[in-house]
């Protein structure tokens, strides 16, 4: 299987362009769904886009507090809920943290696989439709009705492997 785009961005990638593209995608998704992409939702997504590492809700608050009055936690949690419901943000369960969605070609109920680098903390997102079908079929065969599949794989990203 060959990926259309790398799971991890190159260390020298154009992060400004990366962020601008993700924000433009979020605007488009919200417009198509007749949802409001409010300033706080944009700012929370922008905080998550500040790096390719997952951030906890309070880290998002700290990031926002650099450029605006410190928002209340409930405000950030509501924005995160909205962004997750619209497939713009994922929750990394093992880290109790949130990550801006890197792949724009799946819906909010699609199976997602995350590659979590134990060295640098970057998280990559890869297509998982083929093995998700097998997992869902196995779950259904057991009488279980799967709702959302998230797979987290820890290891070392290609950039850290090359730096070793």
Protein Blocks (a to p, Z undefined) as FASTA:
>chain_A
ZZfbdfbdcfkbcfklmmmmmmmmmmmmmmmnopacdfklmmmmmmmmmpccdcdfklmm
mmmmmmpccddfklmmmmmmmmmmnopaccdfklopadddfbfcbcfkbccdddddfkno
pacdddfklmmmmmmmmmmmnopacfbdcdddddddfklmmmZZ
